[in-house]
């Protein structure tokens, strides 16, 4: 059956920035094989398939596929999905915040849609409760795989080690000391795929507190070849997990809420800004991630 599909750039307000995602606004009737086939044809990092539910449990079920597999959650595809539904008038608002519940394999998660003058302005999604899954004790092995010197791992003034953190998907948070170290990352993708599969993680999210732009809090790069994505220009779940990592390791001055801006994709010619909002307490943290989006293409597939 023919389905409408959008290509959406998430975490940017210009078509040339952000992270592209596919969005099927009504995937009713498609099975898992159909969804994977469409995701392969789109050949984007993720494609989201939206199934209207309209019941007490959730408003929509959303399933996420890379070109190779289904994943539990995808931040940028979530932001792009609900921005698209609002842009097309499927979800409406005025000058308010509308909360939509999405059913994902990571749980029932609320999504906040912010409207201005009856037009969608931005979307924020609540992620799963953050979990530190394990510490990475062998930093020399990780450094070799990522193509940097082990001395470049860490943040000056803090006792940080890489940790695997999840707010729906598990990534290894890799702190590096400078922008030059971040730029110099040159992973061996074959080894990184094997490493990720052995540890049951999606990939590695590298970051530094040095930034390209003064309005940013930190600069990031994300590598997930095990999920079919060598490098990604904007990752919502990874940056949400990064925010939790920074709070739990006392890198950020946190009382009951803080908002940070993560820049990503700057070395892929797709500059992106991901907003991460952290609320609650260090022990009971709520993580929200969001930003803007642009629909760049619409077609039948």
Backbone bond lengths (Angstrom), bond angles and torsions (degrees), N, CA, C in turn:
res aa  C-N    CA-C-N  psi(-1)  N-CA   C-N-CA  omega(-1)  CA-C   N-CA-C  phi
1 X - - - 1.453 - - 1.521 109.11 -
2 X 1.344 116.25 144.35 1.450 121.28 178.29 1.529 110.34 -77.58
3 X 1.315 116.19 137.73 1.458 121.79 178.43 1.527 109.42 -130.51
4 X 1.329 115.51 142.48 1.462 120.25 171.72 1.522 108.06 -71.16
5 X 1.322 115.89 137.96 1.460 120.30 175.33 1.521 108.63 -137.71
6 X 1.321 115.34 141.18 1.457 121.42 176.00 1.524 109.13 -109.09
7 X 1.328 115.83 146.48 1.458 120.41 163.04 1.518 106.70 -103.68
8 X 1.318 115.52 123.23 1.460 122.04 -172.58 1.527 109.01 -124.05
9 X 1.315 115.85 137.81 1.457 120.74 172.02 1.519 108.33 -97.34
10 X 1.324 116.97 117.78 1.458 122.14 -178.24 1.522 111.18 -102.75
11 X 1.324 115.28 151.02 1.459 123.93 179.95 1.523 112.11 69.83
12 X 1.325 115.68 32.46 1.458 121.42 175.50 1.519 108.23 -160.96
13 X 1.324 116.87 156.23 1.466 119.94 174.75 1.518 111.83 -109.54
14 X 1.340 116.33 12.78 1.467 121.43 175.34 1.523 108.75 -128.67
15 X 1.341 118.41 144.67 1.464 121.06 -176.67 1.520 114.71 -60.00
16 X 1.333 116.97 -27.81 1.462 119.89 -175.41 1.518 113.26 -84.64
17 X 1.336 117.85 -4.95 1.461 120.47 -179.92 1.506 111.29 -107.45
18 X 1.326 115.24 -170.25 1.450 120.83 172.44 1.514 114.85 69.16
19 X 1.321 114.83 -161.52 1.460 122.33 -175.95 1.521 109.28 -124.69
20 X 1.323 118.21 118.02 1.469 120.05 -178.65 1.535 112.05 -69.71
21 X 1.310 115.39 141.63 1.464 121.91 173.49 1.515 109.01 -138.82
22 X 1.298 115.95 151.47 1.458 120.63 170.44 1.516 109.44 -90.58
23 X 1.322 116.90 144.52 1.463 121.40 178.67 1.531 108.58 -135.69
24 X 1.321 116.93 118.88 1.459 122.09 171.31 1.521 106.18 -99.70
25 X 1.353 118.81 106.88 1.463 120.46 -170.75 1.519 114.89 -70.58
26 X 1.344 117.50 -19.80 1.466 120.54 174.98 1.525 107.94 -143.16
27 X 1.338 114.89 97.48 1.464 120.71 -175.84 1.524 112.12 -98.42
28 X 1.324 117.36 15.54 1.462 120.90 178.32 1.530 109.70 -55.95
29 X 1.321 116.35 130.61 1.459 120.99 178.29 1.514 114.25 96.81
30 X 1.327 117.55 -12.81 1.459 120.12 178.08 1.521 110.01 -86.72
31 X 1.335 116.93 138.34 1.463 119.94 174.71 1.525 109.56 -99.05
32 X 1.326 117.07 179.05 1.456 121.50 -175.92 1.527 111.88 -60.03
33 X 1.327 117.03 -39.69 1.471 120.72 179.23 1.526 110.50 -63.77
34 X 1.341 116.70 -41.63 1.468 120.58 177.98 1.525 110.72 -61.36
35 X 1.324 115.52 -44.99 1.467 120.23 -176.89 1.522 111.16 -63.88
36 X 1.328 116.48 -43.31 1.465 119.32 179.00 1.518 110.64 -64.81
37 X 1.315 118.07 -37.87 1.458 121.88 178.76 1.528 110.81 -63.17
38 X 1.328 116.98 -43.61 1.468 120.65 178.74 1.522 110.44 -65.67
39 X 1.343 116.77 -41.72 1.472 120.24 179.21 1.522 110.81 -61.36
40 X 1.335 116.92 -37.79 1.469 120.03 178.35 1.530 110.72 -66.98
41 X 1.334 116.39 -40.00 1.464 119.99 178.96 1.531 111.04 -65.59
42 X 1.323 116.75 -40.57 1.471 120.16 178.66 1.522 110.62 -67.12
43 X 1.337 116.76 -35.29 1.471 123.27 176.61 1.528 111.53 55.84
44 X 1.319 116.17 39.86 1.460 122.67 173.30 1.525 108.60 -106.58
45 X 1.319 116.62 168.29 1.465 118.33 -176.83 1.525 111.45 -59.72
46 X 1.352 117.50 -40.67 1.457 121.40 174.04 1.519 110.80 -144.90
47 X 1.316 114.98 149.33 1.458 122.29 170.09 1.524 107.65 -125.70
48 X 1.338 116.15 132.36 1.463 121.85 -178.58 1.525 109.51 -101.77
49 X 1.318 115.72 138.87 1.459 122.75 179.31 1.532 107.68 -118.29
50 X 1.332 116.21 116.88 1.457 122.35 -172.05 1.528 109.77 -104.09
51 X 1.313 115.68 127.27 1.466 121.66 179.45 1.531 107.63 -120.58
52 X 1.349 118.32 111.27 1.473 120.13 179.19 1.523 110.96 -60.10
53 X 1.345 115.71 136.90 1.461 120.40 179.20 1.526 111.40 -118.35
54 X 1.359 115.97 -51.88 1.469 120.90 176.54 1.527 111.70 54.30
55 X 1.324 116.76 52.95 1.460 120.32 173.81 1.527 109.37 -133.95
56 X 1.311 117.69 -171.62 1.457 120.68 -176.07 1.525 112.56 -72.71
57 X 1.329 116.83 -18.79 1.466 120.16 -177.82 1.523 110.96 -80.18
58 X 1.322 116.71 -49.68 1.467 121.17 -177.19 1.521 109.28 -159.67
59 X 1.332 115.76 159.95 1.460 121.26 176.39 1.521 111.71 -83.72
60 X 1.336 115.27 -34.59 1.468 120.69 -178.20 1.520 109.01 -144.07
61 X 1.333 115.22 144.36 1.462 120.39 163.91 1.521 106.99 -96.10
62 X 1.342 116.47 135.06 1.463 120.83 179.98 1.529 108.16 -127.87
63 X 1.345 115.28 126.67 1.459 121.78 176.66 1.526 108.73 -115.75
64 X 1.320 115.70 142.03 1.463 121.85 -172.84 1.523 110.10 -120.52
65 X 1.347 115.88 131.55 1.457 121.28 -179.86 1.523 110.41 -129.62
66 X 1.326 116.48 132.25 1.458 121.38 163.82 1.531 106.51 -83.02
67 X 1.335 118.72 178.11 1.473 118.76 175.84 1.533 113.85 -64.78
68 X 1.341 117.46 -10.69 1.468 119.18 -175.80 1.518 114.47 -119.45
69 X 1.345 118.13 -19.41 1.464 118.49 -172.83 1.525 111.11 -164.03
70 X 1.342 114.79 164.41 1.459 120.70 171.44 1.526 109.11 -86.29
71 X 1.344 117.01 139.93 1.462 122.03 176.25 1.532 108.55 -121.27
72 X 1.324 115.41 158.20 1.463 120.30 -173.30 1.527 113.12 -68.59
73 X 1.327 116.88 -35.14 1.461 120.55 -172.69 1.516 109.31 -157.32
74 X 1.320 116.80 149.65 1.468 121.57 174.90 1.517 108.18 -144.80
75 X 1.321 116.08 119.71 1.457 120.55 -176.70 1.513 113.15 -66.55
76 X 1.339 117.03 -51.54 1.470 117.87 -173.52 1.522 111.41 -68.76
77 X 1.346 117.17 -32.80 1.461 119.21 177.30 1.532 111.37 -71.32
78 X 1.334 117.32 -31.48 1.467 120.13 174.07 1.515 111.06 -64.78
79 X 1.335 116.27 -48.13 1.468 120.19 179.77 1.529 109.52 -60.30
80 X 1.332 117.14 -46.07 1.460 120.90 179.05 1.514 113.14 -64.15
81 X 1.334 116.96 -36.51 1.471 120.93 -178.72 1.516 111.67 -63.45
82 X 1.321 116.80 -52.07 1.460 119.00 -174.15 1.523 112.11 -78.29
83 X 1.335 117.15 -26.06 1.464 119.76 170.91 1.531 109.23 -63.81
84 X 1.329 116.30 -40.39 1.465 120.77 179.62 1.520 111.42 -65.76
85 X 1.332 117.57 -46.27 1.467 120.59 179.73 1.528 111.07 -59.94
86 X 1.332 116.45 -38.29 1.467 119.80 178.63 1.527 110.93 -73.94
87 X 1.319 118.04 -38.59 1.467 121.12 179.31 1.526 111.45 -62.37
88 X 1.337 116.84 -33.60 1.457 122.14 -178.26 1.526 112.77 -90.40
89 X 1.325 117.07 4.23 1.460 120.38 176.91 1.510 114.71 79.20
90 X 1.322 118.13 8.69 1.459 121.10 177.48 1.522 110.00 -72.28
91 X 1.337 115.46 -36.08 1.461 121.99 169.89 1.521 106.91 -115.99
92 X 1.312 118.43 131.73 1.464 121.69 -175.80 1.519 111.31 -121.28
93 X 1.345 114.82 157.81 1.456 122.12 176.55 1.508 109.38 -163.90
94 X 1.323 116.90 173.39 1.478 120.96 179.44 1.525 109.01 -115.47
95 X 1.316 116.68 -98.72 1.471 120.93 175.78 1.523 108.05 -119.23
96 X 1.298 115.46 53.76 1.448 118.92 -173.95 1.514 111.33 -138.51
97 X 1.307 114.84 -179.00 1.456 121.85 173.78 1.523 107.72 -108.75
98 X 1.304 116.65 123.93 1.471 120.88 177.47 1.517 107.80 -108.79
99 X 1.320 116.30 129.45 1.460 121.68 -178.84 1.530 109.19 -102.55
100 X 1.315 115.41 123.16 1.459 123.76 178.89 1.523 108.27 -113.67
101 X 1.319 117.15 140.77 1.464 120.73 176.65 1.525 109.52 -101.28
102 X 1.334 115.76 126.11 1.458 119.80 176.46 1.531 109.75 -111.41
103 X 1.324 114.68 136.18 1.458 120.97 175.13 1.521 108.22 -92.94
104 X 1.335 116.98 118.92 1.456 122.24 178.31 1.524 108.79 -127.21
105 X 1.310 116.65 172.74 1.460 120.11 176.56 1.526 111.64 -71.75
106 X 1.360 117.00 -10.34 1.461 121.40 173.57 1.529 111.37 -93.10
107 X 1.339 117.64 1.09 1.461 121.08 178.95 1.519 112.04 122.50
108 X 1.337 114.91 -178.01 1.464 121.73 175.37 1.516 107.58 -86.11
109 X 1.322 117.18 115.37 1.464 121.64 -172.82 1.531 110.58 -124.11
110 X 1.333 117.56 131.33 1.462 120.17 177.31 1.526 112.16 -77.02
111 X 1.323 114.77 147.18 1.463 122.54 176.34 1.526 107.57 -125.65
112 X 1.323 117.22 130.29 1.462 122.27 -178.87 1.526 109.47 -101.27
113 X 1.340 117.24 123.18 1.460 122.79 177.37 1.524 108.57 -106.75
114 X 1.323 116.83 121.94 1.460 122.77 -178.01 1.528 109.17 -102.19
115 X 1.337 116.20 121.92 1.463 122.44 -178.59 1.528 110.21 -110.09
116 X 1.333 115.16 144.14 1.466 122.58 171.36 1.524 107.88 -133.42
117 X 1.333 116.35 126.49 1.467 121.28 -178.54 1.523 111.81 52.59
118 X 1.318 115.78 41.75 1.471 124.46 177.50 1.525 113.53 67.40
119 X 1.333 117.02 12.68 1.461 120.63 176.68 1.524 109.48 -117.74
120 X 1.317 115.32 145.14 1.458 119.70 179.66 1.529 109.40 -66.92
121 X 1.330 116.23 134.07 1.460 121.11 -179.46 1.522 111.97 -109.06
122 X 1.338 115.91 -45.41 1.464 119.78 179.61 1.514 109.22 -160.22
123 X 1.319 114.84 166.01 1.459 121.84 -179.03 1.528 108.16 -132.44
124 X 1.343 115.62 134.89 1.459 121.58 174.77 1.525 108.28 -123.50
125 X 1.325 116.57 137.43 1.460 120.29 179.25 1.519 109.73 -119.07
126 X 1.328 115.22 139.98 1.463 120.66 172.72 1.515 108.51 -85.51
127 X 1.313 115.14 131.78 1.455 119.65 -178.99 1.528 110.41 -97.25
128 X 1.311 116.11 172.12 1.455 120.71 176.30 1.528 109.52 -64.07
129 X 1.342 116.10 155.29 1.455 120.51 179.32 1.532 110.31 -56.17
130 X 1.337 116.98 132.12 1.470 118.93 -175.52 1.524 112.62 -68.09
131 X 1.328 113.96 143.22 1.461 121.23 177.43 1.526 108.49 -134.33
132 X 1.328 116.40 130.05 1.457 120.03 168.90 1.523 106.43 -85.94
133 X 1.328 115.82 113.29 1.460 121.01 -169.96 1.523 110.97 -83.72
134 X 1.337 117.37 -45.28 1.462 120.62 176.51 1.524 109.77 -164.64
135 X 1.329 115.23 160.84 1.465 122.77 173.52 1.523 109.57 -89.82
136 X 1.321 115.91 146.47 1.468 121.09 173.06 1.522 107.00 -97.75
137 X 1.298 116.50 104.91 1.467 120.58 -175.29 1.528 112.88 -87.91
138 X 1.333 116.82 -28.45 1.463 120.23 -179.79 1.533 109.02 -93.61
139 X 1.334 115.97 82.07 1.463 119.94 -178.14 1.524 111.89 -72.77
140 X 1.324 117.68 -23.03 1.469 120.24 179.43 1.532 110.54 -67.63
141 X 1.332 116.36 -40.98 1.465 120.06 177.16 1.524 110.30 -62.91
142 X 1.337 116.45 -45.80 1.460 120.26 -179.52 1.522 110.92 -64.17
143 X 1.319 117.40 -42.31 1.465 121.07 179.59 1.523 110.96 -61.14
144 X 1.332 116.77 -41.84 1.469 120.29 -179.90 1.522 110.15 -63.23
145 X 1.332 117.01 -43.34 1.466 120.82 179.93 1.528 110.67 -63.41
146 X 1.351 116.46 -38.42 1.466 121.40 -176.09 1.525 112.84 -85.58
147 X 1.316 117.63 -4.73 1.460 120.88 174.19 1.514 114.36 76.65
148 X 1.341 117.48 29.97 1.468 120.85 176.85 1.518 109.48 -130.09
149 X 1.327 115.97 169.94 1.457 121.86 175.47 1.520 109.12 -80.06
150 X 1.313 117.53 139.03 1.466 121.27 -179.98 1.519 111.69 -58.96
151 X 1.336 117.62 -25.97 1.471 120.62 178.63 1.524 111.89 -67.09
152 X 1.333 117.82 -18.77 1.460 121.07 179.33 1.522 112.63 -81.76
153 X 1.335 117.94 -8.14 1.459 121.41 -179.59 1.523 110.12 -82.37
154 X 1.322 116.65 133.03 1.459 122.08 179.35 1.516 111.30 123.23
155 X 1.322 116.37 177.49 1.457 123.24 175.56 1.517 107.24 -128.86
156 X 1.313 117.36 126.63 1.460 121.01 -179.19 1.524 110.67 -57.48
157 X 1.324 115.41 131.66 1.457 120.92 179.41 1.512 114.14 90.29
158 X 1.333 117.29 -2.00 1.467 121.41 -179.64 1.523 109.86 -133.97
159 X 1.323 115.98 146.81 1.463 121.06 176.13 1.527 108.50 -94.90
160 X 1.316 115.13 82.82 1.459 121.00 -175.63 1.513 110.79 -111.95
161 X 1.335 114.82 139.68 1.457 120.38 169.95 1.529 107.49 -124.06
162 X 1.321 118.31 156.06 1.471 119.59 174.92 1.525 110.43 -60.56
163 X 1.321 115.57 140.83 1.460 121.40 176.90 1.521 109.48 -138.43
164 X 1.315 116.23 147.71 1.461 121.71 172.22 1.522 107.76 -86.33
165 X 1.340 116.13 123.36 1.462 121.94 -175.55 1.522 108.18 -130.38
166 X 1.330 116.09 144.01 1.464 121.24 179.44 1.514 111.06 -129.48
167 X 1.340 115.87 135.12 1.462 122.37 162.60 1.536 107.65 -124.08
168 X 1.309 115.30 36.06 1.463 122.64 -176.68 1.509 111.51 136.21
169 X 1.313 116.63 -37.99 1.461 124.16 172.85 1.519 107.61 -131.76
170 X 1.322 117.36 147.87 1.458 121.33 -176.51 1.522 110.59 -98.26
171 X 1.335 115.51 122.16 1.463 122.90 174.39 1.515 108.88 -126.97
172 X 1.312 116.00 152.91 1.461 120.86 172.93 1.518 108.73 -86.63
173 X 1.340 116.37 121.38 1.456 121.48 175.47 1.528 108.24 -81.91
174 X 1.327 116.37 121.94 1.456 121.77 -176.09 1.525 109.68 -117.69
175 X 1.334 118.74 99.80 1.470 120.00 177.01 1.523 111.16 -76.61
176 X 1.321 116.16 135.04 1.466 120.21 173.44 1.523 108.61 -127.21
177 X 1.323 116.54 157.26 1.463 121.09 -164.43 1.523 115.07 -83.01
178 X 1.325 118.40 -14.13 1.464 118.72 -174.05 1.523 110.64 -157.49
179 X 1.333 115.03 164.51 1.470 120.01 173.41 1.520 110.78 -63.06
180 X 1.318 116.87 -36.96 1.467 118.62 -179.30 1.530 110.61 -63.82
181 X 1.327 117.15 -37.31 1.465 120.42 176.40 1.523 110.50 -67.61
182 X 1.334 116.80 -39.22 1.463 120.56 178.61 1.524 110.43 -63.79
183 X 1.335 116.33 -44.93 1.463 120.58 179.69 1.526 111.91 -63.50
184 X 1.332 116.03 -32.39 1.468 119.69 -173.57 1.531 113.04 -80.61
185 X 1.326 118.00 -7.09 1.465 119.93 178.89 1.528 110.49 -55.24
186 X 1.318 115.45 129.52 1.466 121.08 -177.24 1.525 108.26 -144.38
187 X 1.348 116.75 76.16 1.458 119.31 -171.66 1.523 113.30 -65.12
188 X 1.309 114.50 149.07 1.458 121.57 164.70 1.528 105.64 -84.15
189 X 1.323 117.07 103.65 1.452 120.34 -170.06 1.530 112.69 -67.49
190 X 1.304 117.25 -31.25 1.468 119.46 176.81 1.521 110.46 -65.36
191 X 1.333 116.18 -46.17 1.466 120.21 179.07 1.525 111.17 -68.09
192 X 1.342 117.10 -37.16 1.458 120.08 -179.93 1.529 110.67 -67.34
193 X 1.311 117.24 -36.62 1.466 120.66 176.14 1.524 110.49 -61.68
194 X 1.310 116.53 -47.76 1.471 120.80 179.49 1.529 110.95 -63.27
195 X 1.323 116.11 -43.80 1.472 122.46 179.37 1.532 110.44 -60.19
196 X 1.336 116.67 -46.31 1.465 121.48 -179.21 1.526 111.28 -64.45
197 X 1.316 116.43 -43.88 1.457 120.17 179.81 1.528 111.67 -64.51
198 X 1.331 116.38 -39.81 1.466 120.11 179.57 1.524 111.71 -64.16
199 X 1.342 116.61 -34.95 1.463 121.30 -177.78 1.524 112.56 -95.20
200 X 1.334 116.67 -2.45 1.467 122.27 179.64 1.532 111.13 59.83
201 X 1.327 115.68 46.87 1.462 121.14 175.02 1.526 108.91 -120.34
202 X 1.340 115.36 160.86 1.469 119.78 177.64 1.518 110.75 -73.56
203 X 1.344 116.68 -42.38 1.454 120.06 -178.70 1.508 111.57 175.19
204 X 1.332 115.60 -153.09 1.468 122.84 -175.89 1.520 109.37 -122.13
205 X 1.330 115.78 130.64 1.469 122.62 177.78 1.525 107.11 -113.07
206 X 1.321 115.73 104.66 1.466 121.37 -177.74 1.524 109.89 -94.98
207 X 1.336 116.66 145.77 1.466 119.80 -178.03 1.520 110.84 -153.25
208 X 1.322 114.55 160.36 1.456 122.45 172.52 1.520 108.95 -142.41
209 X 1.324 116.65 155.27 1.463 120.75 177.98 1.527 111.71 -81.32
210 X 1.318 118.29 -8.74 1.464 121.02 170.98 1.534 108.12 -78.82
211 X 1.327 117.09 145.55 1.466 120.05 -175.17 1.521 112.03 -134.61
212 X 1.320 115.49 158.80 1.458 122.05 174.59 1.530 110.73 -77.19
213 X 1.330 117.09 -34.92 1.460 121.54 -177.25 1.522 110.38 -119.87
214 X 1.336 116.11 142.71 1.460 120.47 -176.64 1.517 112.50 -67.17
215 X 1.338 117.54 -21.85 1.467 120.76 -179.65 1.527 112.59 -79.75
216 X 1.331 117.36 -8.60 1.464 121.13 -178.78 1.522 110.58 -91.77
217 X 1.337 115.01 153.48 1.466 121.34 176.57 1.518 110.81 -89.53
218 X 1.315 116.65 -37.41 1.458 121.33 -179.78 1.520 109.75 -157.10
219 X 1.321 115.01 167.13 1.458 122.06 -178.76 1.519 108.86 -119.81
220 X 1.350 116.70 141.04 1.469 121.26 -171.07 1.527 111.80 -135.56
221 X 1.326 114.75 157.43 1.458 123.05 165.13 1.520 107.91 -138.43
222 X 1.331 116.84 145.23 1.458 121.09 -176.23 1.517 110.34 -128.46
223 X 1.335 116.23 132.36 1.462 122.44 -176.88 1.523 109.21 -128.00
224 X 1.348 116.47 123.07 1.465 120.15 -177.66 1.525 111.63 -142.72
225 X 1.337 117.73 59.91 1.475 118.89 -178.15 1.525 112.86 -64.83
226 X 1.337 118.31 -24.49 1.461 120.28 178.65 1.523 111.25 -66.10
227 X 1.338 116.98 -22.89 1.466 121.75 176.51 1.523 111.36 -101.01
228 X 1.333 117.00 12.42 1.455 121.27 178.29 1.514 114.37 85.79
229 X 1.346 118.00 13.91 1.465 122.01 -176.74 1.532 108.25 -127.33
230 X 1.330 117.43 102.56 1.462 118.72 -179.92 1.529 110.72 -60.31
231 X 1.339 116.62 -53.19 1.469 120.65 175.07 1.515 108.75 -142.55
232 X 1.345 115.73 142.39 1.456 121.37 -175.89 1.526 109.65 -119.76
233 X 1.339 115.95 141.86 1.463 120.10 -172.89 1.515 114.16 -84.42
234 X 1.333 119.11 -17.87 1.465 122.18 176.74 1.521 108.69 -159.92
235 X 1.318 116.55 124.86 1.459 120.71 -176.79 1.526 109.41 -129.55
236 X 1.327 116.34 113.64 1.455 120.17 -178.05 1.514 112.79 -71.57
237 X 1.332 117.02 -49.82 1.462 119.29 -177.21 1.526 111.25 -63.57
238 X 1.317 117.70 -40.04 1.465 120.23 -178.85 1.521 111.58 -65.73
239 X 1.324 117.38 -40.46 1.456 119.50 -179.91 1.522 111.81 -73.29
240 X 1.336 117.03 -30.12 1.454 119.37 171.69 1.517 111.26 -63.39
241 X 1.329 115.96 -45.16 1.465 120.40 176.68 1.522 110.65 -62.85
242 X 1.335 116.92 -36.30 1.459 120.70 178.39 1.531 110.73 -63.87
243 X 1.339 117.03 -42.84 1.456 119.73 177.57 1.519 111.38 -57.76
244 X 1.339 116.61 -44.51 1.465 120.87 178.09 1.527 111.13 -62.98
245 X 1.316 116.78 -42.16 1.473 122.26 177.93 1.525 110.95 -58.44
246 X 1.331 116.79 -43.18 1.467 120.79 -178.63 1.523 111.59 -68.01
247 X 1.332 116.84 -38.17 1.470 119.99 177.70 1.521 110.81 -68.77
248 X 1.323 117.00 -47.82 1.456 120.60 -174.81 1.529 112.31 -68.91
249 X 1.335 116.47 -22.01 1.471 120.45 177.19 1.531 112.30 -101.24
250 X 1.341 116.64 13.02 1.467 123.07 173.77 1.525 113.61 60.22
251 X 1.336 116.09 31.34 1.463 119.67 174.86 1.533 110.04 -81.31
252 X 1.332 116.25 -35.01 1.459 121.91 177.55 1.521 110.01 -98.22
253 X 1.332 116.26 142.00 1.461 120.76 172.99 1.528 107.53 -78.30
254 X 1.315 115.65 105.36 1.457 121.02 -171.50 1.520 110.45 -123.79
255 X 1.340 115.90 127.63 1.467 120.96 173.60 1.521 109.89 -109.77
256 X 1.345 117.30 -70.51 1.468 118.24 176.46 1.526 112.96 -134.96
257 X 1.332 117.69 -9.11 1.465 119.76 173.19 1.521 109.64 -166.07
258 X 1.309 115.08 150.65 1.469 121.57 176.35 1.518 107.77 -157.89
259 X 1.325 116.90 146.34 1.464 122.48 175.68 1.515 108.48 -119.30
260 X 1.320 116.71 130.50 1.460 121.54 177.75 1.524 109.16 -123.45
261 X 1.321 115.63 157.04 1.467 121.72 178.56 1.522 108.40 -119.80
262 X 1.321 115.17 121.83 1.463 121.86 -179.12 1.527 109.28 -104.05
263 X 1.321 116.62 122.71 1.463 120.14 174.77 1.521 108.78 -94.15
264 X 1.326 115.41 139.36 1.463 121.06 -175.92 1.522 108.04 -153.08
265 X 1.308 116.99 158.28 1.451 121.38 177.30 1.517 115.04 80.82
266 X 1.332 116.89 4.95 1.461 120.25 -175.73 1.523 112.20 -69.47
267 X 1.330 117.61 -21.96 1.466 120.52 179.86 1.522 111.17 -102.13
268 X 1.350 115.49 12.22 1.456 122.56 175.01 1.531 109.97 -118.55
269 X 1.338 116.31 7.55 1.474 122.93 -176.49 1.516 111.90 61.11
270 X 1.346 116.71 29.91 1.462 122.37 174.59 1.533 108.55 -135.07
271 X 1.338 117.29 68.77 1.471 119.55 -176.23 1.520 112.13 -59.70
272 X 1.328 115.46 134.68 1.458 122.42 -176.10 1.522 109.49 -134.75
273 X 1.339 114.65 149.74 1.462 120.38 174.50 1.531 107.60 -126.64
274 X 1.309 116.01 119.98 1.458 122.03 -179.71 1.522 107.68 -110.60
275 X 1.334 116.13 123.44 1.459 121.25 177.78 1.526 108.35 -90.18
276 X 1.337 116.43 129.08 1.462 121.93 177.32 1.527 107.93 -121.54
277 X 1.325 116.34 122.72 1.460 121.86 179.04 1.520 108.53 -114.12
278 X 1.337 115.77 126.12 1.459 122.34 -177.97 1.522 108.26 -115.34
279 X 1.335 116.19 127.69 1.461 121.17 -174.48 1.523 109.78 -134.25
280 X 1.348 115.50 154.44 1.460 120.33 174.98 1.503 111.87 105.60
281 X 1.323 116.07 -129.97 1.459 122.06 179.30 1.519 109.11 -130.53
282 X 1.312 115.74 164.95 1.459 120.98 -179.98 1.534 110.66 -58.30
283 X 1.340 116.19 -35.84 1.461 121.23 -177.91 1.525 111.97 -82.58
284 X 1.334 117.31 -26.00 1.472 121.44 -177.75 1.526 108.41 -133.23
285 X 1.314 114.67 77.21 1.462 122.31 -169.54 1.528 110.93 -94.93
286 X 1.335 115.88 133.81 1.459 121.69 170.47 1.523 108.31 -104.78
287 X 1.327 115.95 129.87 1.463 122.03 -176.12 1.520 109.20 -115.15
288 X 1.344 115.89 125.38 1.457 121.43 175.84 1.528 108.69 -123.16
289 X 1.328 115.20 142.53 1.464 121.08 -178.32 1.522 108.73 -133.77
290 X 1.324 116.84 140.87 1.458 117.31 179.01 1.508 114.09 -170.35
291 X 1.340 113.27 -167.96 1.447 120.62 -178.98 1.517 110.42 160.70
292 X 1.309 115.57 -159.44 1.463 122.34 -178.44 1.530 110.25 -102.38
293 X 1.338 115.45 170.65 1.473 120.78 178.51 1.525 109.81 -149.96
294 X 1.334 114.80 163.36 1.469 122.03 177.15 1.531 108.04 -139.66
295 X 1.344 117.38 129.47 1.476 120.83 171.35 1.529 107.82 -79.71
296 X 1.320 116.62 122.77 1.467 119.78 -176.76 1.525 112.47 -108.82
297 X 1.350 118.04 -14.06 1.457 119.75 -178.72 1.515 109.12 -160.14
298 X 1.345 116.18 146.73 1.456 122.72 175.20 1.524 107.87 -138.21
299 X 1.342 116.70 131.93 1.461 119.41 -179.78 1.514 110.03 -157.23
300 X 1.328 115.84 170.52 1.456 122.57 173.33 1.528 108.77 -96.09
301 X 1.305 116.13 139.67 1.472 119.40 -179.88 1.517 109.40 -137.64
